Amino acid sequence: MERGGSIENKSLLYSRVADRIYQYIKEENLQPGEKLPGERKLAEEWKVSRSTLREAIRELENEGIVHVEVGKGTFVTDYVEGRQVSIHLALKNFLELFEIKSVLERYSLEKAIPDMSDEMLDQLEQMAVRMNDMAAQGIMPKEMDHQFHRFILECYGNYEMTNLVRNMTEMYETFDDELYGYFDGKEFDYQAVLLKTFPYHLEMVQMMRKKNIQGALEKYDNIIKLDLEIYGKIQVENA
């Protein structure tokens, strides 16, 4: 999220401002019952209209983060379920980035396959085999997974798209602790679900060798479905 300058040009602006207010509460370590700065001050500082700011505050009030006392101001709520609210906001931001990233990766995969050389496929296969072996041992090959998908983007040859997806990956990784920490002490083993994605990486490369675009896309979709199984679990329990 941006920290300076105007954010009026963002889509769903009030929702972005709501995220910004929530970040302000965390950064300033505001405690339940403490008052937020006035609407005029925040609107001027963030260069948004007061009506947009009110919409943002209303969204946070609906989520139980703040409450408004007419004539007095906006106060941090004594939220017992503060962690769930934090997870809800993190998940919303994450899913937006994840959706865009997945669409771009899938498009790049489809376009890259016809022109991929044997050397490119060999490199992908080496990564996929190694990831699969690590996953079989219960080891999460997170960084290699990023390298694998980034390499496909590079094979497509659109460097602007590659950089965009890389930046998105770095952005949504900031939510990892918040999202995956949700499962601490719960019976659901999210890592076991993630580890199931790695055989599909190898199968995807095998489809790519055959120039079977549809088959490769189906394997990619299987990976995304398993990812969404985890995020869906969080979403349902925090609905």
N, C-alpha and C positions, 0 to 999 in steps of 0.2 A: 504494500500500500504506500502511496506517495506521502511525503511528509511536508512538502512545501508547494507553493504555487496554487493556481486555480485547478479545481477538479470538476468544474461545471460541465465539461464536455464528456464526462463518463456516462455510460448507460446505467440505468437504475441508480441514479445519483444518490437518492436518499438512502439506499441500501449501503452504498459505499461510505456515505457519511456515518451511518450507524456503525459500520465496522471501525471507522476512525474514532468515534466516540468511545467505543469499547476498548480500543487500544489505548486511548488516553487514560481511561480508568485504570487499566493495568499498569501503564508506565508511571502514572502518578501515585500508584498504590493507594487509591481512594478506598476507604473502608465503608461498610454498610452504614448508611445514615449521613455520609458526607455529601456536601452539595457540589454540583458541577458549576463551572462558570456560566454566566448568563448567556442567553441566546444571542444577543447582539455581539458580545465579545467573540464567541465561537464562530458566528457567521462571518464577521469581519476578518478574523484570523485565517479561516479556511477558504474565504472568498466564495461563499455559497449564499443563496438567499435564505432568509429566515423561515420561509415556508418549507424549503427543502430540509432545513435543520429540524423543524417541528415534525416532519414526516419521519425523519430518522429517529428522533426521540420516541415517537409513537411506536415505531417498530421495536425499539429496545424495551419499551414499557410492556408491549405485548409478550415479549420473551422473558420478562421477569428480571431484567437487569437494572432498570431504573424505575422510579415512580415520580409522577409530577404532582406537586401540591400547588393548586391555583393561588397565585399571588405570592408564593414563596420561592418556587424554583423547582429544579430537577435534582433528585437525590438518588444515590446508589442504594439499591434494594438490599435488604438483609436476606440474601439469597443462599439458602441451604444447598440448592442444586446449582451453584455457580459453575461447577466443573462441567455439568451437562450443557449449560448455556454456552460455555466456552467451546465445547466440542461442536455444538450445533453451528456456531459461526465459522469455526475452522473448516467443518465439513462442507458448508455452503461454498466458501471460497475455493476449497480444494476441488470440488466437483466441477466448478466452472472451468478451472485450468485443466483438469483431467480430460474433460470432454473435448476441449479445443485441441489439446495435445494428441489425443487418440485419433481424432479426425485427420489431423495433419500426418501422423505416422501411417495411418492406413492408406491415405492417398499416395504418399511417397512410396510405400511398399508396392502398391499396384503399378505405379509408373516405372519403378526401378527394375522390376523383374525381367522384362524383355531384354534389357541391355546389360544385365549383370554378367561379368566375366567369370570364368572358372576360378580365377585367383580371388575375386571378391567373395564368391561362394565358399571357397576353401577357408577364408578367414572367418566368415560367419559360422561355418560349421565347427571350426576349432573352438570358438567361443561357446557355441551351443552345447557341444559335447562336454566341455569343461564345466559349464553351469549345471548341466544335467547331473554330472558326477558329484559336484558339490552339494546339490539339492538332495541327492540320494543319501548323502551323509548327514543331512539335516543342517547344512551350512547355507546361509543366505548370500548368494553372490550378487549383492545389490549393485555395486559399482560396475561389474561386468555386464549386468543387465542393461544399465544405462549405455554402456559402450556399444552393446549389440544393436540397440534400437537407433542410436546415433549413427552407427556405421551404415545402416540401411538408408537413413536420410542423406548421408554423404554420397552414397552410391547413386542416389537419384540426381544429385548435382545441384540442387537449389540451396545455395549456402545461406541465403536469408532465412529460408524456412528452417534450416538446420539450427541456426543461431536462435531463432524464435523458440523452437522446441526446447533447446538447451536452457534458455532463460526460464521457460515455464517449469521445467523439471527442477531447477534450482529454487524457484519460488514455492512450488507445492511441497518440496522436501521440508520447508520450514514448518509445515503442519504435522510432520510425522510423529513427533513426540506427543502432541496433543491428541491425535487420532488413535494411534496404536496404543498409547498409554491408557486409553479407555478400557482396553481389555485386561489390564492388570487385575488379577484376582478373580477373573471370570473364567468360566469353563470353555468358552469359545477359543480355539487355537488358531488365531489368524495366520501365524507363520506357516502352519501346516497347509493352509489354503494357498498361500503365496508360493510355497515350494511345489505345488501341483502345476504351476504355470510353466515350469522349465522344460518338461518333456515336450510341450507344444512348441517351444522355440526350435528344438531340433527337428521336429516334424515339419515345421514351417520352412526351414532351410531345405529339407528334402523335397517339398513341393516346389520350392523356388528352382531347384536344380532341374526339375522336369518342366519348367516354365508353366507350371500349373498355377495360374494367378488366383483362380477361385479357391483352389485348395489351400494356398498360402494364406489368403484372406480369412478363410474359415478358421485356420489355426490361430491367427492373430485375434480373431473375435473370441475364441475360447479363452485366450489369456485375459482379455478385457472382462469377460463374464466373471471369471474368478476374482479379479480385482474388485468388481462391482458387488460381488457377493459379500465381501468384507465391509465395504462402505455402506451397503444396504443394511447390514446388521446394525451398524451404528445409527443409521437414519431411523430405522423402525423403533429402536429402543429409546430414541430421543425425540420421537414424534410428540 
